[in-house]
């Protein structure tokens, strides 16, 4: 993987770097909704020093994202990196309705999991050290 910087929902830099250990990636609204519900209901579960949560919103119409989606995302209790162009995540695995979880070390993917339910997301955070 290549390091990059993009903006989160607060227009702050979000970075994939050699210190990133987990990537939680959504490429569609259904998957993102399940993850958001869990993280908003469980504040403090995410360790932002180790984990990058990122959504590809490149297919969302610009007006919709600017007027509705991003303002709503600012109410989340976690930071969400937004791939607005689709370039940063273009080579990443995508499956409708699935959060793609990549365990990484020094920008190399060690494993990939797919989460598609509240139960699988809860189990992930219970089992792995992406939590505090």
C-alpha positions in Angstrom: 0.0 0.0 0.0 1.1 3.6 -0.5 0.9 6.2 2.2 -1.5 9.0 1.6 -3.2 12.0 3.2 -6.8 12.9 2.6 -9.3 14.9 4.6 -11.8 13.7 7.2 -15.3 15.0 7.7 -13.9 18.0 9.6 -11.6 18.9 6.8 -8.6 17.8 8.8 -5.8 15.6 7.4 -6.3 11.8 7.8 -3.3 9.7 7.0 -2.4 6.2 6.0 1.1 5.8 7.3 3.6 3.2 8.5 2.0 3.5 12.0 -1.4 2.4 10.8 -2.3 -1.1 12.0 -5.9 -1.4 11.1 -8.0 0.0 8.2 -11.8 -0.2 8.3 -13.0 0.6 4.8 -16.5 1.0 3.5 -17.4 1.6 -0.2 -21.2 1.8 0.2 -23.8 3.4 2.5 -25.2 0.1 3.9 -21.8 -1.1 5.2 -20.9 2.4 6.5 -24.2 2.6 8.4 -23.6 -0.6 10.4 -20.1 0.6 11.4 -21.3 4.1 12.3 -24.1 2.7 14.5 -21.6 0.6 16.4 -19.0 3.3 16.8 -21.5 6.0 17.8 -23.1 3.6 20.4 -19.6 2.7 21.7 -17.6 5.8 22.0 -13.9 5.3 22.9 -13.8 1.8 21.3 -11.6 3.0 18.4 -7.9 3.7 18.8 -7.2 6.5 16.2 -3.5 6.1 16.7 -3.7 2.6 15.2 -6.8 2.6 13.1 -7.9 4.5 10.0 -11.6 4.5 9.3 -12.2 5.5 5.7 -15.1 5.7 3.3 -15.1 6.0 -0.5 -17.7 8.6 -1.2 -16.6 9.3 -4.8 -19.9 8.0 -6.3 -22.0 10.3 -4.1 -23.1 13.4 -6.0 -21.1 16.4 -4.8 -24.1 18.5 -3.8 -25.5 15.7 -1.7 -22.2 15.1 0.1 -21.6 18.8 0.7 -25.1 19.8 1.8 -26.3 16.6 3.6 -23.9 13.7 4.1 -20.7 15.5 5.3 -22.6 17.7 7.8 -24.3 14.6 9.2 -20.9 12.9 9.4 -19.6 15.7 11.6 -22.0 14.5 14.3 -20.1 11.1 14.5 -18.0 10.6 17.6 -15.1 9.3 15.5 -13.1 10.7 12.6 -13.9 9.3 9.2 -11.4 9.8 6.4 -13.2 10.5 3.1 -12.0 9.4 -0.2 -13.8 12.0 -2.3 -12.2 11.1 -5.6 -11.9 7.3 -5.3 -8.2 7.5 -6.1 -6.7 6.7 -2.7 -8.8 3.5 -2.4 -9.1 2.5 -6.0 -7.2 -0.8 -5.7 -8.8 -1.8 -2.4 -11.2 -4.8 -2.1 -14.9 -3.8 -2.2 -18.0 -5.8 -1.5 -21.5 -4.4 -1.3 -22.7 -4.3 2.3 -19.3 -5.2 3.8 -16.8 -3.4 5.9 -13.4 -4.4 4.7 -11.0 -4.7 7.6 -7.3 -4.8 6.7 -4.6 -5.6 9.3 -1.5 -3.8 8.1 2.1 -3.5 9.2 4.5 -1.1 7.6 1.9 -0.5 4.8 1.8 -4.2 3.9 -1.6 -6.0 4.2 -1.3 -9.0 6.6 -4.9 -10.1 6.5 -8.4 -9.1 5.3 -11.7 -9.6 7.1 -15.2 -8.8 5.9 -17.8 -7.6 8.4 -21.4 -7.3 7.4 -23.5 -7.3 10.5 -23.7 -5.6 13.9 -22.6 -8.9 15.5 -19.5 -9.3 13.3 -18.4 -5.7 14.0 -18.9 -6.1 17.8 -16.9 -9.4 17.6 -14.1 -7.6 15.8 -13.8 -4.9 18.4 -14.0 -7.5 21.2 -11.2 -9.7 19.7 -8.7 -7.3 18.2 -6.6 -4.5 19.5 -8.2 -1.8 17.4 -9.9 -0.9 20.7 -8.4 1.0 23.6 
